[in-house]
Amino acid sequence: MATFSLISTLFPSSSSSFSRSSSYTTKPTTIHLSKSLHLYTPTLFLLRPPNPTLPIIPLFPKLTIPKSLLLLCTSLALSFTLLLSDADSAAAFVVTSPRKLQSDELATVRLFQENTPSVVYITNLAVKQDAFTLDVLEVPQGSGSGFVWDKEGHIVTNYHVIRGASDLKVTLADQSTLDAIVVGFDQDKDVAVLRVDAPKDKLRPIPIGVSADLLVGQKVYAIGNPFGLDHTLTTGVISGLRREISSAATGRPIQDVIQTDAAINPGNSGGPLLDSSGNLIGINTAIYSPSGASSGVGFSIPVDTVSGIVDQLVKFGKVTRPILGIKFAPDQSVEQLGVSGVLVLDAPANGPAGKAGLQSTKRDSYGRLILGDIITSVNDKKVTNGSDLYRILDQCKVGDKLIVEVLRGDHKEKIPVILEPKPDES
């Protein structure tokens, strides 16, 4: 829950009062507006009736002055006095023009103005049935950000933003809302591509940058819709590189992730992370926060990873990723055994590993657990945990032949395995 604090500055109003003292004049007062500004108020001489104990000797006939005429004369006297006062006093009533922006501020403003039209707001709608009327309703179940990829209407976002949606709405920068269809998605890397039918003059593709040469400390900018506040800009720096997070859908690790301290909150997911030139360098995906709000540790999938995935999704509607065809035990379980590697729990006979002869974990006729093969290296690259195995597979293609070294019992074996494509996902 976001807390908004409204701070208002109240200036106390002072009212002047004239006390009836025995003196015939009041002392002049000085109002201090600032250290260098003093406004001198004119001295007002107030006529008071004389002391009744003294004899009154009229020198002139009694004159009656109307109150309206007295007020008019007083106003004219005040105006005349202000005109003749010091120029510094008059400067207090002059509104000065705002100070010019610095060059770095102008660059940030320009970056926001040029890239805002490329950022969209995505609403995830789900079908719900009313418990009493049994009416079927479409209600929002989540929202996120995205950005325009090309003039063909392709929108890139995170998969977890659209997960479980029965319908999707995309709101462009001009506040026009369009229906969107899912072109494809990659659950393992948390990337999805949508498509909207919009005039090309309304679509401004975001400039694509490079993430291979990023440096810790360089400035970055995040644009998104945190908590539904559309087109919000936050700034920061790259805090770290080559981080690793897990996919929200499959738990598969995502490597080479960018860490930033730019504020990323719920609703920023799927939005762009830009460099100081306004080029896309990542997709804002996750944050580390005990409270669910920004804690200064945000993560973005690098654009070099995203580009290859988006190209496949646009062309084929899916990502063809090779698999080894095994299920393996959690890393903690293997560590408790005192060994290093990946323990094979299941290797289906119709999968690549099963066809090659890798053995699964099973129980004997007495119910005792017989451990399966423990993968210790692939193509002479050491494997200590599941992340190492995934990292190697991400660099391979369908049809590649791998030499998998396993620990079987008390000896090691090298087994050739030919990678196969991942089955289609619904």
N, C-alpha and C positions, 0 to 999 in steps of 0.2 A: 504494500500500500504506500503510495507516494504521499508525502506530507508537504503541502505548500504553505509557506509563511508569507503573509502579506505584511509588509513593513511600511507604515506611513509615518511621516514626520509632521508633528503638530507644532505650529508656531503660536505661542500664547499671545492673545490680544490684550493690550493694555488700555485701560480707559482712564482718562485724566479727569480728576475732580478738583474743584476749587474749594478750598476750606475757607471758612469765614474767620479770618484772624484779624487782629487789630492793625496789621500792616496794610498800607495802601497799595502796595505792588507785590507781585509774585516773582520769585527768583527764576531766571531763565534756566531751562533744562536742556541737556544735550543727550540725544539718542545715539548710542553706539551701534552702528550697523556692522562694522568690521574694524579691523585694526587700523586701516588707512582711510576710513570714511566716517566723518562726523557730520550729522545733520543738525544744524542749529535752528531751533524753533524760535520765531520772533517773540519778544517780550510783550505780553498782554497787560496793559494797565487797566485795571478794573475800577470804575467809579463807584465809591461807596457813600452812603449817606453820612454826613458829619455827625460828630458826637452830639447827642441831643441836649447835653448839659450846657453847651456853649451857646451864646446868643447867635441867632441866624440873621444876617443882614443881607438881604438880596441885593445884588449889584445889577442884575439884568432881569428882564421879565422872564417868567417861567416858560420854558419851551417843552413841547411834547414831541418826542421823536418816535416814529412808528418802528416796531420791532423788525419788520421786513427790511426797512431801510438800513437799520443797524447791522443786520446780518449781511446785507449786500456790501456795505462798506468794509466790514471785517474780511469778507472773502476777497475783495479786491486788494486789500492790504496784504493778505497772505500771499496771493498770487504774485504781487509786485516784489515782495521780499524774496520769494523763491527764484524769480528771474534774475535778481541781483546777487544771489548767493554764489558760492564757489562752484566751479565747474565739476569738481569731484563729487559734490553732493548731488548734482543733476545726473551724474553717471550712474548712480544707484538705480535709476529708473530706466536705464537703457538695456535692452536685451542683446547680449553679445552673440555673435554667430558661433556655432559649435566648432571645437578644435578639429583640425584636419586629422584624418586617420594616418597611422604610421604605415610604412610600406608592407610590413608583414600582416597587418590587419587588412589592408586592401587586398593582398593576395588571398587571404582566407575568405573574405567576402566574395571575391571573384570566383574562387573555386566552388563555393557553395551555390552561387547563382548559375554557374555553368553546368553543374552536375545534378542539381535538384530535379530537373525535368526527366532525368533517367531513372529516378528512384520511384518505386510504386509501393502501394499499401495493399496487402493481401489479406482477405478475410476467409477463414475456413468455416464452412457451413456444414451442419450435420442434420440428418433427419431424426426428429424426435416425435414420439406419440404421446399425446396428452392422456394422462391416467384416468381422467374423468369423462372427457368428451370423446376420447379415442381419435381425435383429429390428428392428422400427420402434419407436423410443422417443421420448417427449416430454420434452425436457430444457429447463431454463431457459437463456435466452440473454441475458437482461437484466432489469432491474427499474427501477422509478421510482415517482413519487408521483402523486397526483391528489386531487381533492376532490369532494364531493357537491354537485351543482348544484341539484337539486330533489328533491321527495318521490317522483317517478316513477322514481327509480333512475338518473338520468343522472349520469355521472362525467366530469369534464373533466380532460384531461391534455395532454401534448405528443404530437405525431404521432410523433416519433422514439423515444418510449418504447414504442410498440406496433408500430413498423415491422417487417415481416417475420414477424409472429407467426402461428402456426397455432392457438394457443389463448391465452386471457388469463385470469388469476386476479386477483381483487380481494379484498384482506384489509381488513376494516373495523376500527374502533377496538376492538371487543370480541374481536378475533382470529378472527372467523368468516370463512372463505374462500368466495367465491362465483365461479361462472363468469360471464364478461362477454362481451358481443357488441359489435361495432363498429357504432355508429349512423352515423357519418360522420367525415370528416377533411378538413382543409385543409392540404395540403402546403406551400403558399406561405407561410402564417403559422404553421406548426408547431403546429396545434391539432387535437385529436381529442376525440370524444365517445363514451363507452361507455355501456352500460346493464346493470344488474344486477337480478335479481329478488330483492328483499329486502323484509321487512316495513317499513312506513312508520315504525314506531317506532324502527327501527334506523338510519334515514337522517336526518341533520341537515344540511340545506343550509347552505352557508357564506354569511354576509352579503355582499352585493354592494355595493361602494363605487364611487367615481368617481376616475378618474386624470387628468382634465383640469386639476384645480386643485392638483396636487401641487407641493411646493416642495423644493428642494435643502436638505438638512439635517434634514428631519423624520424621526422614528424609524420604522423598519420592522421587521417580524418575519417570519422564514421558518420554516415547519414542513414537514418532509419526512422522507425515509428515506435519509439519506446512508450509502453503503456497507452498506445493509441494516439500519441501526440505526433501527428504526421510531420515528416521532413524536419527532423531534429538533427542538428549538427553537434558532434562532440569531437574534441581534439585530444591528442596525446602523442606518445612516441612508441616505437617498437621496443618492448621490454625484453623480448627473448625470441630466439629462432629455434627451429627444429624441435619444437615441443610435440608431445603425443597425447591425443585424447581418444576417447572411445566413441564410436557411432552410437547415437541415441536409439537407433532402431535395431541394430544387430550386435552391438558391443564390439565390433571389429575395430582395431586401432586405426586411427588416421594419423599418418606421420607428417613431419615437416610443417607442423602448424605454427602460425605466427601468434606470439603473445603480445598484447598491447595493454596500456593503461588508459586508453580512451574509453570513456564511460559507455558500456554496453549493457543494456537492460532488457527484460522481457519485451518483445516487440521489435527489437533490433535484429533478430535472427533473419538471415537471408539478405540483409542489407550489405552495401559495399563498404570495403575498407580501402581508402584512397591514399596515394602518396601526395607529396606537396605539389606535384604537377597535375593532379587531378586524375591520374590513371588508376585503374582497378588493380589492386595487389592481393585482395582476399575477400572471402565472404565471412561476415561476422556470424559465428555459429554457437558459441558457448561461453559461459562465464564460470569462474570459480567463486562461489559466494555462499556462506552459511545462511544468509537471509533471503536469497533469491534476487536481490538487487545488486547493482554494480559495486564491486569492492576493489576495483582497479586491476583486476586480473581477467582479461578477456581473451578469447581465442578465435582466430580466423583461419579458414582453409585457404592455402595459398592459391593464387590464380593459375599457376603452372599446372597444378593438379586439376583445377576446375575446368580449364580450357579443353583438356583431352576428354574429360567426361562429357562435357556439353556437346562437343563435336559428335561424339558417338550417339548421344541421345537424340540430337537433331536429325542425324542421318538414318539411324536404325531404330530409334525408340527404346533402346536398351544398351547396357554396357556389357560387352563380351569380356568377361574376366575369367582367367583360368583358375581351376581349383585342383587341389590334391585329392579331395574326396575322403576326408577323414573327420572324425570328431575326436577332440583331444581333451584331456583333463585340465582343470584349473592349475595355474602355475604354483599356487600354494601347496596343492596336493603332491606335486612332483618334488617340491623342496623338502617336504616332510619325509620323503623316501631317501633323501640324501644324495640325489642324483641331479644332473643338469641336462635339460632337454625337454622334449615334448612327448608326453605319454599318449599313445594312441588308444582311445577307448573303443572306437568302432571304425572299421574300414569295410563298408559294404562291398560285396563281391562284384557289383556292376559299376563300381567307381574306379578311378584311375589307380588309387593305392591298393584297392582290393584285387584288381586285375594283376598288379605287379607282385602281389604276394605279401604285403604288409599284414602283420598279425594284430588282431584286436585283443583287448582285455576281456577275460571271461572267467567263469568259475568251473571247477572240476566237479566230478560226481559227488564229492564230499562237501561241496559248497565253499571250498577254499578259492581265494582270489588268485588268478594267474595273470600277472601283468603282461600287457601287450608290448609291442616294440616301442622303444624310446628313441625318437629322432634326435640325433646329436649334431648333424650337419647336412647341408644341401649344397651340392656343387662346391664342396670344400669350404663353404661358409658356415661358421659355427652357429648353432642354434641352441640358445639357452632357455628360451621361453616362446610363448605363442606369438608375441610381437615380432620377434626375429623371423619366424616362419612366414608371417604375413608380409613382412617387408621384402623378403626374397620373392614371394609369389607376385607382388605388385610389379616387379621388374620383369616378369616373364609373360609370354604370350601363349595362346592356345596352340597345342601341338609341340611345345618345347619338351625336350627330354632332360629330365633331372636325375642326378645321381644322389640318392637319399641314403645316408649312412645311419644305421639304427643299432641300438644296443639291444640285443636279444639274449636274455639270460645273462650269461657271463662272457659273451663274446660279441664282437661287432660284425655287421654285414653291410655291404653296399648293394643297394637295389635300384635299378633303373625304373623310372616312372615317367610316363608320357601324360602331360597335362591335358585336361579336357575342359570344354566351356562350362560355365556355371549354368544350371538349369534355369529356364525362364521363371520369373516371379510374377505372381498375380497381383 
